[in-house]
Amino acid sequence: QRSRRRAGVTDTLRGAAMGCLVSKELPSNAPAGRGPSALDVTQLKSYQDLFNRLDVDGDGKVTARELREGAKRELQFDATDKECKMLIDEVSNIGQVDFTEFLTEMCRGSGPPEEVMLRRFNSVRNKLQYISTDSSAGAG
């Protein structure tokens, strides 16, 4: 089953890159955070690798639970259930993210996939703290 999922993710990877710029080096006019079309093959593979490491059950989707466990295991980041759910909900309305959704969201940042993921977690954590602070101030 794991190899069947890997083939499916590879097909998705090819589909995400189809019609997009896929070369051995980035063009000089491709700004960071541009999207999948601005990635080279090595970068696409590094995103696929991170996705595969997060997708523990091998079903081709990452849930909030898998994201929380993966953040701790792969990024040494202790994410909360609420942070992971919020991160997933920002990308998908079905409670899980497939590789295409993951790739699109991750390409909004720049740098190695692990760094982009850490910045996304920090962004969500800051939003939740702001919401909490704002709610507390309004209640008093």
C-alpha positions in Angstrom: 0.0 0.0 0.0 2.9 2.4 0.8 4.4 2.0 -2.7 1.0 2.5 -4.3 0.6 5.7 -2.3 4.1 6.9 -3.3 3.2 6.3 -7.0 0.0 8.3 -6.5 1.9 11.2 -4.9 4.4 11.1 -7.7 1.6 11.3 -10.2 0.2 14.3 -8.2 3.6 15.8 -8.2 3.8 15.5 -12.0 0.3 16.9 -12.3 1.1 19.9 -10.0 4.1 20.6 -12.2 2.5 20.1 -15.5 2.4 23.3 -17.4 4.6 24.8 -14.8 8.3 25.7 -15.0 10.3 22.7 -13.9 14.0 23.1 -14.6 17.3 22.3 -13.0 17.6 25.9 -11.7 15.2 28.7 -10.8 14.8 31.4 -13.4 16.1 34.8 -12.1 12.7 36.3 -12.4 10.9 33.8 -10.2 10.3 35.5 -6.9 10.2 33.5 -3.7 6.8 32.3 -2.6 5.4 32.4 -6.2 3.9 28.9 -6.1 4.6 25.4 -7.6 5.5 26.9 -11.0 8.5 28.6 -9.5 10.0 25.4 -8.0 12.7 23.2 -9.6 12.5 19.4 -9.6 14.8 19.2 -6.5 12.5 21.5 -4.5 9.4 19.7 -5.6 11.0 16.4 -4.4 11.9 18.0 -1.0 8.3 19.1 -0.5 7.1 15.6 -1.5 9.5 14.1 1.0 8.2 16.2 3.8 4.6 15.4 2.9 5.4 11.7 2.9 7.1 11.9 6.3 4.0 13.7 7.7 1.6 11.2 6.1 2.2 8.4 8.6 -0.6 6.1 7.5 0.2 6.4 3.8 -3.2 7.3 2.6 -2.1 10.4 0.6 -3.6 12.8 3.1 -2.3 14.6 6.2 -4.7 15.1 9.1 -4.3 17.4 12.0 -3.2 14.5 14.2 -0.6 13.4 11.7 0.5 17.1 11.4 0.9 17.4 15.1 2.9 14.2 15.5 5.0 15.0 12.4 5.7 18.5 13.6 7.2 17.0 16.8 9.0 14.2 15.1 10.3 16.0 12.0 10.6 19.7 13.1 11.0 19.3 16.9 8.1 21.7 17.2 5.5 21.1 19.9 2.3 22.1 18.1 -1.1 22.0 19.8 -4.2 20.2 18.4 -5.8 23.6 17.9 -2.8 25.0 15.9 -2.8 21.9 13.6 -6.5 22.0 13.1 -6.3 25.7 12.2 -3.5 25.1 9.8 -5.3 22.3 8.1 -8.6 24.3 8.0 -6.8 27.2 6.3 -6.0 24.9 3.4 -8.9 22.5 3.2 -12.5 22.3 4.4 -12.5 18.5 4.9 -10.1 18.2 7.8 -7.2 16.8 5.7 -4.7 18.0 3.1 -3.6 16.1 0.0 -0.2 16.7 -1.6 -1.5 19.3 -4.2 -3.1 21.4 -1.4 0.1 21.0 0.8 2.3 22.0 -2.1 0.3 25.1 -3.0 0.2 26.2 0.6 3.9 25.6 1.3 4.9 27.4 -1.9 3.5 30.6 -0.4 6.8 30.7 1.6 10.4 30.4 0.6 13.2 28.3 1.8 13.5 24.6 2.7 10.2 22.9 3.4 10.9 22.4 7.1 11.6 26.1 7.6 8.4 27.1 5.6 6.4 24.7 7.8 7.9 26.2 11.0 7.0 29.7 9.8 3.4 28.6 9.0 3.1 27.1 12.5 4.5 30.3 14.1 2.0 32.4 12.0 -0.9 30.2 13.2 0.4 30.4 16.8 0.6 34.2 16.6 -3.0 34.4 15.2 -4.3 32.3 18.0 -2.5 34.4 20.6 -3.9 37.6 19.0 -7.4 36.1 19.0 -7.1 35.0 22.6 -5.7 38.4 23.7 -8.4 40.3 21.7 -11.1 38.2 23.3 -9.7 38.7 26.8 -9.5 42.5 26.3 -13.1 42.7 25.0 -14.4 40.7 28.0 -13.0 43.0 30.6 
